């Protein structure tokens, strides 16, 4: 199942279709600008990298919506980076 990432914590009205969430079994994947940038599997979040400021906003929103701490780029990369 694929849906647009909606904004709940970000102050923008929308991400205008640039961020997608795909659910495959027990894995939830974040796609930003057609690139898989993060996923959550078995209760663990993993970032595949930090590609841009906008992608960072997508990652932060994705993590917060799924109950993870997302305070700063440094914290997110430390806690969830590969």
C-alpha positions in Angstrom: 0.0 0.0 0.0 1.4 3.4 -0.9 0.2 6.8 0.4 1.4 10.4 0.5 3.2 11.4 3.7 0.8 13.9 5.3 1.9 16.7 7.5 1.0 16.5 11.2 4.0 18.0 12.8 5.5 20.1 10.0 4.1 23.6 9.5 3.6 23.2 5.8 0.2 22.4 4.4 1.5 19.4 2.4 4.6 17.8 1.0 2.9 18.0 -2.5 3.4 14.3 -3.4 7.2 14.4 -2.9 7.1 12.1 0.0 5.5 8.6 0.0 5.0 5.9 2.6 4.9 2.3 1.4 3.8 -0.5 3.7 5.1 -4.0 2.8 4.2 -6.5 5.4 5.8 -5.4 8.7 8.0 -2.8 7.0 7.1 0.8 6.6 9.2 2.7 4.0 9.7 6.4 3.4 10.3 7.5 -0.2 11.4 11.1 -0.7 11.9 12.3 -4.2 11.8 8.7 -5.5 14.6 7.6 -3.2 14.1 5.2 -0.2 15.5 7.3 2.6 14.2 5.5 5.7 12.3 2.6 7.0 10.8 1.1 10.1 10.9 -2.6 10.6 10.3 -4.7 13.8 10.0 -1.5 15.9 13.4 -0.2 14.7 13.9 3.0 12.5 16.7 3.1 10.0 17.9 6.1 7.9 19.6 5.4 4.6 21.3 8.8 4.6 20.5 12.5 4.7 20.0 13.8 1.2 18.7 17.4 1.5 17.0 19.8 3.9 13.6 18.9 2.4 14.3 15.2 2.7 15.2 15.9 6.3 11.8 17.4 6.9 10.2 14.3 5.4 12.3 12.0 7.6 11.5 14.0 10.7 7.8 13.9 10.0 7.9 10.2 9.3 9.7 9.4 12.5 7.4 11.6 14.7 4.3 10.1 13.2 5.6 6.7 14.1 6.5 7.5 17.7 10.2 8.0 17.3 12.3 10.9 18.7 13.2 13.4 16.0 14.8 16.5 17.5 17.7 17.4 15.2 19.6 16.1 12.2 22.5 15.1 14.5 20.3 13.2 16.9 18.4 11.4 14.1 21.5 10.3 12.3 23.1 9.1 15.6 20.0 7.2 16.7 18.8 5.8 13.4 21.7 6.1 10.8 23.3 3.1 9.2 
